[in-house]
Amino acid sequence: MNDQNQYLSDISAIKNMMERSSRFISLSGLSGIFAGTYALIGAGLVFNKMYALNESGYYRVYDGSYPEDLMYMVFIALAVLVLAIGTGIYFTTKQAKKHNLKIWDVASKRLIINLLIPLSAGGIICLMLIKGHYWGLVAPATLIFYGLSLVNASHFTLRDIRYLGISEILLGLIACFNMGYGLMFWAVGFGVLHIIYGALMYFKYER
């Protein structure tokens, strides 16, 4: 009986070693929570820029034709991206040190490469959509390509991220049929879903 327990223990140890060598498992749930919070704040700032309130309720004051407003939205998006990446690096590094894991190894390189391939393609397409003034398709495209990036990267990290990716893709597809509500879908996809995902990851792996 003791030999069998030792055998199972050895198998489990080997499995964990293989998992650590082939997958990047130091992603922090807290980084997802913060990224989602930044996205919601950014969406709120853009909403205040695009909409005004009168006695009938909120009405849209931005039609995509004002360069200064477009630059404002680009600035907010970049600020959210920089804050999310910075926070992600901080908490992921902290998580890796906690478990005595390397932050930059073969697994993390594979993760980054497979994340960037669909993300880069999506970024180019979104720039073309903006150039062609197809404003209504930008938010759905960002959600869909971001979801594809997460699904692609899920093979090299915790598989839970795959479900977040699928959710982003589905949300982006729904947004394609609801033009004019891109900001709302963007807030849900990059804000709410990230917070939910981050909280689940935190309670599942980090507590």
C-alpha positions in Angstrom: 0.0 0.0 0.0 2.8 2.4 0.9 4.6 1.5 -2.4 1.4 2.4 -4.3 1.1 5.7 -2.5 4.7 6.5 -3.2 4.2 5.7 -6.9 1.1 8.0 -7.1 3.1 10.7 -5.3 5.9 10.4 -7.8 3.5 10.5 -10.8 1.9 13.6 -9.4 5.3 15.3 -8.9 6.4 14.4 -12.4 3.1 15.8 -13.8 3.6 19.0 -11.9 7.1 19.4 -13.2 5.9 18.8 -16.8 3.0 21.3 -16.3 5.4 24.0 -15.0 7.9 23.4 -17.9 5.2 23.6 -20.6 2.8 26.1 -19.2 3.1 29.6 -17.7 1.1 29.2 -14.5 2.0 32.5 -12.7 -0.8 34.6 -14.1 -2.4 36.6 -11.3 -6.1 37.0 -10.8 -5.5 40.4 -9.2 -4.1 41.7 -12.5 -7.4 40.8 -14.2 -9.4 42.6 -11.5 -7.3 45.7 -11.9 -7.3 45.6 -15.7 -11.1 45.3 -15.6 -11.4 48.3 -13.3 -9.1 50.4 -15.5 -11.3 49.5 -18.5 -14.5 50.5 -16.7 -13.0 53.8 -15.7 -11.8 54.4 -19.2 -15.2 53.5 -20.6 -16.8 56.0 -18.2 -14.5 58.8 -19.3 -15.2 58.1 -23.0 -18.9 57.9 -22.2 -18.8 61.4 -20.7 -17.1 62.7 -23.8 -19.5 61.1 -26.2 -22.8 61.6 -24.5 -24.6 64.5 -22.9 -27.7 64.6 -20.6 -30.8 66.6 -21.2 -34.4 66.3 -20.1 -35.0 63.4 -22.4 -32.0 61.4 -21.2 -28.5 60.8 -22.6 -27.9 61.6 -26.3 -24.9 61.1 -28.4 -22.8 64.2 -29.2 -19.9 62.4 -31.0 -20.2 61.1 -34.6 -16.6 60.1 -35.3 -15.8 63.3 -37.3 -13.9 65.3 -34.7 -10.2 64.5 -34.6 -9.6 65.9 -31.1 -12.3 63.6 -29.7 -10.9 60.6 -31.6 -7.4 61.4 -30.2 -9.0 61.6 -26.7 -10.4 58.1 -27.0 -7.1 56.8 -28.4 -5.3 58.3 -25.4 -7.7 56.8 -22.9 -7.4 53.4 -24.6 -3.6 53.5 -24.5 -3.6 54.7 -20.9 -5.8 51.7 -20.0 -3.6 49.4 -21.9 -0.4 50.7 -20.3 -1.9 50.5 -16.8 -3.2 47.0 -17.4 0.1 45.7 -18.7 2.1 47.4 -15.9 -0.2 46.0 -13.2 -0.2 42.6 -14.9 3.6 42.5 -14.9 3.8 43.5 -11.3 1.3 40.9 -9.9 2.5 38.2 -12.2 6.1 38.8 -11.1 5.0 38.7 -7.5 3.1 35.5 -8.1 6.1 33.9 -9.8 8.5 34.8 -6.9 6.0 33.4 -4.4 6.1 30.0 -6.1 9.8 30.2 -7.0 9.1 30.2 -10.7 10.9 32.1 -13.5 9.0 35.0 -15.0 10.7 34.7 -18.4 11.2 31.1 -19.7 10.2 29.0 -22.6 6.6 28.7 -21.5 6.2 32.5 -21.1 7.8 33.1 -24.5 5.4 30.7 -26.1 2.5 32.4 -24.3 3.5 35.9 -25.5 4.1 34.8 -29.1 0.8 33.0 -29.4 -1.0 35.9 -27.7 0.5 38.5 -30.1 -0.2 36.7 -33.4 -4.0 37.2 -33.4 -3.7 40.4 -31.4 -1.4 42.0 -33.9 -3.6 41.0 -36.9 -6.6 42.4 -35.1 -4.9 45.6 -34.3 -4.0 46.1 -38.0 -7.6 45.4 -39.0 -9.0 47.8 -36.4 -6.7 50.5 -37.7 -8.0 49.9 -41.2 -11.6 50.1 -39.9 -10.9 53.4 -38.3 -9.2 54.7 -41.4 -12.3 53.7 -43.4 -14.6 55.3 -40.8 -16.3 51.9 -40.0 -16.6 53.0 -36.3 -19.3 50.6 -35.4 -17.1 47.6 -36.2 -14.1 48.6 -34.1 -15.5 47.5 -30.7 -16.7 44.1 -32.0 -13.4 43.5 -33.8 -11.3 44.3 -30.7 -13.4 41.9 -28.6 -13.3 39.1 -31.2 -9.5 39.3 -31.9 -8.7 39.7 -28.2 -10.8 36.5 -27.5 -9.0 34.7 -30.3 -5.7 35.7 -28.8 -6.7 34.4 -25.3 -7.9 31.1 -26.8 -4.7 30.7 -28.7 -2.6 31.5 -25.7 -4.6 29.2 -23.4 -2.5 26.2 -24.7 0.5 27.6 -22.9 -1.0 28.8 -19.6 -3.9 28.0 -17.2 -6.7 26.6 -19.3 -9.2 28.8 -17.5 -8.2 31.7 -19.7 -9.8 29.8 -22.6 -13.3 30.4 -21.2 -12.6 34.1 -20.9 -11.5 34.1 -24.6 -14.6 32.3 -25.7 -16.7 34.8 -23.8 -15.0 37.7 -25.4 -15.5 36.2 -28.9 -19.2 35.6 -28.3 -19.7 39.1 -26.9 -17.9 40.5 -30.0 -20.2 38.6 -32.3 -23.3 39.8 -30.4 -21.9 43.4 -30.7 -21.8 43.0 -34.5 -25.6 42.8 -34.5 -26.0 45.8 -32.2 -24.2 48.7 -33.8 -24.1 51.9 -31.8 -23.6 50.1 -28.5 -19.9 49.3 -29.0 -18.8 51.2 -25.9 -21.2 49.2 -23.7 -20.0 45.9 -25.1 -16.4 47.1 -24.8 -17.0 47.9 -21.1 -18.6 44.5 -20.5 -15.9 42.6 -22.3 -12.7 44.4 -21.1 -14.2 45.5 -17.8 -16.8 43.2 -16.3 -15.5 40.0 -17.8 -12.0 40.7 -16.6 -13.1 41.4 -13.1 -15.2 38.2 -12.9 -12.4 36.2 -14.4 -9.7 37.8 -12.2 -11.8 37.1 -9.1 -12.4 33.5 -10.0 -8.7 33.0 -10.7 -7.8 34.6 -7.4 -10.1 32.5 -5.3 -9.2 29.3 -7.2 -5.4 29.6 -7.2 -4.1 32.4 -5.0 -5.9 32.3 -1.7 
